[in-house]
Amino acid sequence: MKKNLNILKDRFDRQHTYLRISLTERCNLRCTYCMPTEGVQLSPKSHLMTYEEIYSIAKTFVQHGVTKIRLTGGEPLIRKDIPVILEKLATLPVELSITSNAVIIDKFIDILKTHRVKKINVSLDSLDKEKFKHITRRQEFQKVYNNILLLVKEGFKVKVNAVLIKDFNDNEIIDFIKLTKDLPISMRFIEFMPFDGNKWDMSKMVSYADVMNQVNTAFTQDQIERLKDAPNDTAKNYKIKDYQGSFAIISSVTNPFCDSCNRLRLTANGQLKNCLFSSTESDLLTTLRAGKSIEPIIQKAVLAKQKMRGGMNTLKKLQEPKFHTQNRNMTTIGG
């Protein structure tokens, strides 16, 4: 396939320049919205991409226009060869970033800096230790919170992600925003999304409107500043006047950003997902191991991308279990 053929543009003229690569299906937390109570069936090690295969696939995407790569999991830092993966990917002309739960990230500060990882997304769904334990099924709150402070101190650009669940952590929205008063972080609220095994339903969801109602009650209109969103941004960004940081809302359910989507996902076992919500996947790894070109598969997958949420273009469809239970659970997709 000729390199000048645009294989990353879909039928709706969306150009895909952002690749999220899951390095592992394993995680050292067990978040309820991500992992089913009974756990997940992990892929055999032989079915997972090696660091050489990760680099080879990533290089192909970069040759066709990808300019940003984010490493995800599971928890990407528990992969033993993460230093080698970072070293290899850092040779590509891309912005390299990572999503982590921050439990062990303090051990990787120097490695991340060496391989020019400057942007880090950290998951933190509650500021209450007991709630944190309940949702993650682990007692690691203080370690995660301290590591967020460490990342800020070390000069990383930090985004803190909280999945909001009604009657669980929605009473912490303003407390989260107040973190940005003295910390130069972006606090991001994510609508609870449906995936296999996470017992999602609309009644548990805290919407964009719900968040803003709380914000408008807690702060005056002249304190709330609407920021300009970056191109292809998934979030609607705000800040409170005179606060160091900002906050944002990712409204994948009630107000999706599909029209400007530029993202593709590669699972740890080498499957390309053209949308987070899509139940279909394209096997790049088998083709790569057979010594064949993966470019035709990439192009076919991109052209098959639906206009909105993997074909769930209405809230009614989104609420039908048959549509989202055919998808993977979140931990095996990659955040």
Phi, psi and omega per residue, in radians:
M1 nan 2.315 -3.103
K2 -1.208 2.472 -3.077
K3 -1.196 -0.358 -3.104
N4 -1.495 -0.051 3.085
L5 -1.375 2.224 -3.041
N6 -1.421 1.607 -3.073
I7 -1.542 -0.061 -3.101
L8 -1.866 0.244 3.060
K9 -1.856 2.299 -3.089
D10 -1.674 -3.030 -3.074
R11 -1.174 -0.309 -3.101
F12 -1.817 0.336 3.060
D13 1.151 0.421 3.071
R14 -1.550 2.190 3.132
Q15 -1.654 2.221 -3.059
H16 -1.727 1.936 -3.055
T17 -2.077 0.085 -3.012
Y18 -2.257 2.099 -3.140
L19 -2.052 2.193 3.070
R20 -1.796 2.138 -3.068
I21 -1.969 2.075 3.039
S22 -1.450 2.221 -3.105
L23 -1.609 -0.402 -3.096
T24 -2.758 2.656 3.035
E25 -1.570 -0.160 -3.087
R26 -1.484 2.673 3.107
C27 -2.604 2.630 3.109
N28 -1.644 0.106 2.932
L29 -2.131 2.974 -3.112
R30 -2.339 0.975 -3.028
C31 -1.044 2.330 -3.011
T32 -1.109 -0.567 -3.113
Y33 -1.424 -0.109 -3.058
C34 -1.970 -0.721 -3.041
M35 -2.135 2.274 3.087
P36 -1.050 2.687 -3.133
T37 -0.963 -0.675 -3.091
E38 -1.412 0.033 -3.112
G39 1.493 -2.970 -3.120
V40 -2.273 2.714 3.044
Q41 -1.422 1.904 -3.078
L42 -1.397 2.578 3.077
S43 -1.220 2.481 3.043
P44 -1.017 2.614 -3.085
K45 -0.977 -0.623 -3.117
S46 -1.170 -0.308 3.141
H47 -1.578 -0.120 -3.114
L48 -1.584 2.652 3.116
M49 -1.181 2.376 2.976
T50 -1.384 2.976 3.129
Y51 -1.123 -0.578 3.107
E52 -1.144 -0.696 -3.133
E53 -1.234 -0.655 3.059
I54 -1.037 -0.809 -3.122
Y55 -1.124 -0.772 -3.101
S56 -1.081 -0.794 3.133
I57 -1.162 -0.768 3.127
A58 -1.048 -0.716 -3.130
K59 -1.067 -0.696 3.110
T60 -1.084 -0.783 3.125
F61 -1.101 -0.703 -3.138
V62 -1.143 -0.673 3.105
Q63 -1.061 -0.419 -3.110
H64 -1.821 0.182 2.975
G65 2.108 -0.048 3.074
V66 -1.193 2.273 -3.109
T67 -2.045 -0.117 -3.124
K68 -2.431 2.313 3.072
I69 -2.218 2.257 3.057
R70 -2.044 2.293 3.120
L71 -1.636 2.303 -3.094
T72 -2.327 -2.995 3.103
G73 -2.459 -2.429 0.179
G74 0.577 -2.611 3.033
E75 -1.895 1.856 -3.013
P76 -1.052 -0.484 -3.059
L77 -1.339 -0.144 3.091
I78 -1.492 -0.114 3.080
R79 -1.294 2.221 -2.990
K80 -1.130 -0.526 -3.104
D81 -1.686 0.380 3.138
I82 -0.995 -0.651 3.095
P83 -1.061 -0.673 -3.137
V84 -1.224 -0.715 3.113
I85 -1.056 -0.802 3.115
L86 -1.087 -0.740 -3.140
E87 -1.066 -0.758 -3.123
K88 -1.186 -0.829 -3.083
L89 -1.197 -0.482 3.138
A90 -1.179 -0.236 3.091
T91 -1.415 -0.208 3.139
L92 -1.518 2.592 -3.118
P93 -1.391 1.173 -3.120
V94 -2.359 2.820 2.936
E95 -1.440 2.127 -3.068
L96 -1.880 2.205 -3.137
S97 -2.405 3.071 -3.054
I98 -2.581 2.581 3.002
T99 -1.959 2.289 -3.054
S100 -2.518 2.741 2.988
N101 -1.525 -0.049 2.999
A102 1.226 0.182 -3.134
V103 -1.115 -0.703 -3.100
I104 -2.106 0.260 -3.003
I105 -1.174 -0.372 3.121
D106 -1.065 -0.425 3.137
K107 -1.375 -0.135 -3.015
F108 -2.085 0.199 -3.093
I109 -0.961 -0.899 -3.084
D110 -1.154 -0.700 3.137
I111 -1.107 -0.743 3.127
L112 -1.105 -0.748 3.128
K113 -1.137 -0.748 -3.123
T114 -1.013 -0.637 -3.063
H115 -1.817 0.500 2.991
R116 0.899 0.667 2.980
V117 -1.524 1.954 -3.062
K118 -1.928 -0.396 -3.085
K119 -1.943 2.219 -3.089
I120 -2.303 2.246 3.021
N121 -1.742 2.267 -3.123
V122 -2.107 2.381 3.091
S123 -1.557 2.250 3.065
L124 -2.651 1.850 -2.977
D125 -1.708 -0.077 3.074
S126 -2.784 2.604 3.041
L127 -1.687 0.041 3.117
D128 -1.772 2.178 -3.040
K129 -1.017 -0.697 -3.111
E130 -1.255 -0.672 3.062
K131 -1.131 -0.722 3.112
F132 -1.022 -0.792 3.128
K133 -1.086 -0.700 -3.120
H134 -1.120 -0.783 -3.045
I135 -1.415 -0.507 -3.130
T136 -1.700 -0.230 -3.063
R137 1.039 0.455 3.103
R138 -2.533 2.680 -3.119
Q139 -1.796 1.277 -3.045
E140 -2.189 0.304 -3.034
F141 -0.991 -0.908 -3.024
Q142 -1.089 -0.649 3.119
K143 -1.126 -0.771 -3.139
V144 -1.138 -0.800 -3.120
Y145 -1.094 -0.780 3.122
N146 -1.099 -0.625 -3.138
N147 -1.267 -0.518 3.017
I148 -1.100 -0.794 3.102
L149 -1.079 -0.669 3.121
L150 -1.134 -0.756 3.137
L151 -1.075 -0.712 3.098
V152 -1.108 -0.794 -3.137
K153 -1.051 -0.635 -3.101
E154 -1.432 0.013 3.016
G155 1.603 0.170 3.093
F156 -1.318 2.644 3.016
K157 -1.531 1.966 -2.964
V158 -1.927 2.276 2.957
K159 -1.970 2.290 3.128
V160 -1.880 2.109 -3.071
N161 -1.774 2.260 3.045
A162 -2.189 2.122 3.011
V163 -1.440 2.115 -3.085
L164 -1.553 2.317 3.100
I165 -2.253 2.206 -3.052
K166 -1.019 2.393 3.124
D167 1.133 0.277 3.040
F168 -2.095 -1.112 -3.127
N169 -2.185 0.142 -3.138
D170 -1.226 -0.263 3.061
N171 -1.432 0.047 3.136
E172 -1.857 0.047 -3.057
I173 -0.973 -0.851 -3.101
I174 -1.205 -0.623 3.074
D175 -1.084 -0.712 3.095
F176 -1.090 -0.788 -3.131
I177 -1.087 -0.632 -3.134
K178 -1.187 -0.312 3.009
L179 -1.058 -0.539 -3.068
T180 -1.362 -0.066 3.112
K181 -1.111 -0.793 -3.072
D182 -1.989 -0.063 3.131
L183 -2.031 2.271 -3.140
P184 -1.414 1.010 -3.138
I185 -1.947 2.867 2.970
S186 -1.852 2.001 3.107
M187 -1.576 2.118 -3.014
R188 -2.103 2.204 3.121
F189 -1.740 2.210 -3.047
I190 -1.993 2.243 3.067
E191 -1.127 2.377 3.107
F192 -1.048 2.151 -3.038
M193 -1.979 2.657 -3.104
P194 -1.446 2.228 3.015
F195 -2.479 2.848 -3.100
D196 -1.003 2.184 3.004
G197 1.523 -0.004 -3.076
N198 -1.746 0.163 3.032
K199 0.952 0.755 -3.120
W200 -1.326 2.482 2.823
D201 -2.690 2.824 -3.025
M202 -1.039 -0.509 -3.082
S203 -1.167 -0.357 3.140
K204 -1.553 -0.124 -2.991
M205 -1.512 2.416 3.025
V206 -1.859 2.015 -2.995
S207 -1.500 2.956 3.027
Y208 -0.929 -0.778 3.141
A209 -1.122 -0.676 3.115
D210 -1.071 -0.759 3.131
V211 -1.091 -0.839 -3.084
M212 -1.175 -0.511 3.050
N213 -1.073 -0.736 3.110
Q214 -1.174 -0.720 -3.137
V215 -1.090 -0.785 -3.111
N216 -1.189 -0.404 3.074
T217 -1.399 -0.659 -3.052
A218 -1.440 -0.440 -3.072
F219 -2.253 2.696 3.090
T220 -1.405 2.802 -3.094
Q221 -1.062 -0.592 -3.130
D222 -1.340 -0.191 3.069
Q223 -1.513 -0.440 -3.040
I224 -1.582 2.050 -3.117
E225 -1.936 2.190 3.052
R226 -1.471 2.120 -3.126
L227 -1.585 2.771 3.083
K228 -1.359 2.177 3.138
D229 -1.321 2.542 3.091
A230 -1.258 2.735 3.077
P231 -0.970 2.403 3.136
N232 1.137 0.289 -3.110
D233 -1.196 2.441 3.095
T234 -1.507 -0.206 -2.993
A235 -2.010 2.663 2.973
K236 -1.744 2.078 -2.900
N237 -1.817 2.429 -3.139
Y238 -2.443 2.906 2.929
K239 -2.594 2.783 3.043
I240 -1.666 2.308 -3.072
K241 -0.885 2.282 3.108
D242 1.304 0.036 3.021
Y243 -1.433 2.558 -3.138
Q244 -1.209 -0.686 -3.075
G245 -1.778 -2.865 -3.092
S246 -2.473 3.069 3.022
F247 -2.434 2.822 -3.075
A248 -2.639 2.813 3.118
I249 -2.197 2.230 3.082
I250 -1.824 1.819 -2.978
S251 -1.816 1.094 -3.076
S252 -1.085 -0.440 -3.074
V253 -1.622 -0.974 -3.001
T254 -1.515 -0.398 -3.082
N255 -2.585 1.165 -2.993
P256 -1.147 2.752 -3.061
F257 -1.911 0.492 -2.990
C258 -1.068 -0.546 -3.073
D259 -1.041 -0.519 -3.097
S260 -1.966 0.302 -3.088
C261 -1.103 2.296 3.097
N262 -2.203 0.390 -2.982
R263 -1.876 2.473 2.960
L264 -2.267 2.693 -3.107
R265 -2.193 2.389 3.076
L266 -2.031 2.076 -3.112
T267 -1.358 2.893 -3.086
A268 -1.107 -0.426 3.095
N269 -1.722 0.400 2.936
G270 1.367 0.452 3.094
Q271 -1.762 2.302 3.111
L272 -1.568 2.178 3.042
K273 -1.917 2.168 -3.103
N274 -1.454 -0.120 3.108
C275 -2.752 2.506 3.122
L276 -0.999 -0.610 -3.075
F277 -1.551 -0.135 -3.046
S278 -1.280 2.434 3.093
S279 -1.580 -0.094 -3.132
T280 -1.711 2.638 -3.133
E281 -2.428 2.765 3.120
S282 -2.177 2.182 -3.021
D283 -1.420 1.825 3.076
L284 -1.541 -0.568 -2.988
L285 -1.179 -0.768 -3.140
T286 -1.060 -0.736 3.123
T287 -1.147 -0.740 3.110
L288 -1.059 -0.788 -3.119
R289 -1.184 -0.379 3.089
A290 -1.459 -0.033 3.127
G291 1.382 0.298 -3.130
K292 -1.773 2.866 3.136
S293 -1.254 2.352 3.081
I294 -1.589 -0.114 -3.061
E295 -1.066 -0.760 3.109
P296 -1.068 -0.617 3.141
I297 -1.202 -0.732 3.105
I298 -1.046 -0.837 -3.112
Q299 -1.071 -0.762 3.140
K300 -1.093 -0.713 -3.139
A301 -1.149 -0.734 -3.137
V302 -1.139 -0.743 -3.134
L303 -1.179 -0.395 -3.137
A304 -1.506 -0.050 -3.091
K305 -1.113 2.332 3.139
Q306 -1.335 2.810 -3.115
K307 -1.175 -0.573 -3.091
M308 -2.566 2.295 2.966
R309 0.707 0.861 3.085
G310 1.054 0.470 3.141
G311 1.724 -0.196 3.088
M312 -1.489 1.350 -2.979
N313 -1.562 0.082 3.042
T314 -2.369 2.740 3.092
L315 -1.117 -0.539 3.114
K316 -1.077 -0.811 3.108
K317 -1.112 -0.686 -3.118
L318 -1.078 -0.540 -3.101
Q319 -1.466 -0.078 3.115
E320 -1.538 1.990 -3.063
P321 -0.916 -0.556 -3.079
K322 -1.061 -0.421 -3.123
F323 -1.415 -0.767 -3.045
H324 -1.694 -0.224 3.081
T325 -1.413 -0.148 3.047
Q326 -1.459 -0.196 3.108
N327 -1.446 2.979 3.025
R328 -1.282 2.904 2.903
N329 -1.373 2.801 -2.951
M330 -1.090 -0.643 -3.065
T331 -1.140 -0.444 3.119
T332 -1.678 -0.080 3.014
I333 -1.503 -0.844 -3.006
G334 1.890 2.264 -3.003
G335 -1.124 nan nan
